[in-house]
Amino acid sequence: MTAPLHADRARDVAAQVFDRLADPAATAADTGVPGADADVCPPEYLWEDLSLSSGYPGVSLAFTGRGAPGPDDIARAHAYLVRAMRATAATAHAPAGIYTGPGSVAFAVLIAHRATGGYRSALERLDDHQRRLVRRALPEVRDTPATTNGEFEVVRGMSGIGRYLLARREQCEEELRLVLTYLTRMAHGEAVHRGHRVPRWWTWAAPKLGQEVEMPDGHLNLGLSHGVAGPLALLSLAWRQGVVVDGQREAVERLVDLLGQWAHESGDGPLWPAYLTLGHWAARPDTRPPQRPSWCYGAPGISRAVQLAGLALDRPEWLELAHRSLLPLLTTDPESWDIDNPNLCHGWAGIMHLVAVLNEPIGDRRLSGLVDEMAARTLALFRPEYRFGFRASLTTATQGTDVPAFLEGAAGTALALDAYAAGRTTTDWDMALLTA
């Protein structure tokens, strides 16, 4: 395999970003819209102390998740984790997934433990929290739509929690099996909704706040972050690690079949819609979904979930489906993809990293070239004058926002560049994305 084309530049830029994140107090204080009044964009909109996406736990991954972290990295990560654990002790939190609250701290401490061998007692306490959370908050399987996809998804729900439990299998296997059984039962049944039979994954909630009026019947989410691709990824990862519950194979098959049914054949390759309304479900329109590749929706996020299923159950046709779903990325102009940021969630760095991960078992030279192109586009957005080197487009501010976040900010972008520079497709921080 050829060396990454932009490895030296990527390594240098990632190192600069990591240095800018060194001080947790300054990082939190400097998060925001440059020059904007705090009343216009309150800091808490962009920074939350206990968040894997945008707070102390998430930024700690910049130092424990990079390749071969050194003593300075470990010390920087520890400073973030101390603040995160203090915030955990000081505040009561409602049950949540691995992206907010104590669950985010648990994941960050897990990555620190894997990087250093330390944090054993803290991790044991957080294991206990996650076990109790599953026992207390495991959703009921119903034959009517769920209130929210936050029950089962990666970011807020049991798929993300299950990934943590899988990483801590020896300590948490009983609760892991409860989660896998719940997701398996969800995949096996149907719900009755407005006279239609729909998957149990149907939820009353709209995909985004503010869409409730236009989607009074809720939706079926297909994405990896908030939809059915998340449970598929977890069930497949667990299968590959030998953790299997009754009906799990059939659940994986049903989920891949559901995604296969809604893959629109564009001529270049299949495209997935982000979600389905009840009207879409009933009419099954043959319309081309908009092409916005990302981790959170569409390819390459869904592609990775399907590939994991193919690897788990040794299904070449699923591996081929995952491969073909990447081909539209080779035949369409990236300028048409509606991407305006470098981040992991729905930016150039996320596509760069996921395509590299997907291509490891494929070995398609065209996809290797695409990875280099995505790296170039990511690097082109680096500005030394920006506080964290990269800015995010999380607000309407034309100048962008200074965000150090893992999922939608500079930390995650730098981690992806660090992995690219080293030619690494296996990273621990990937677990939070359920791509590994």
Disulfide bonds with the S-S distance in Angstrom:
none
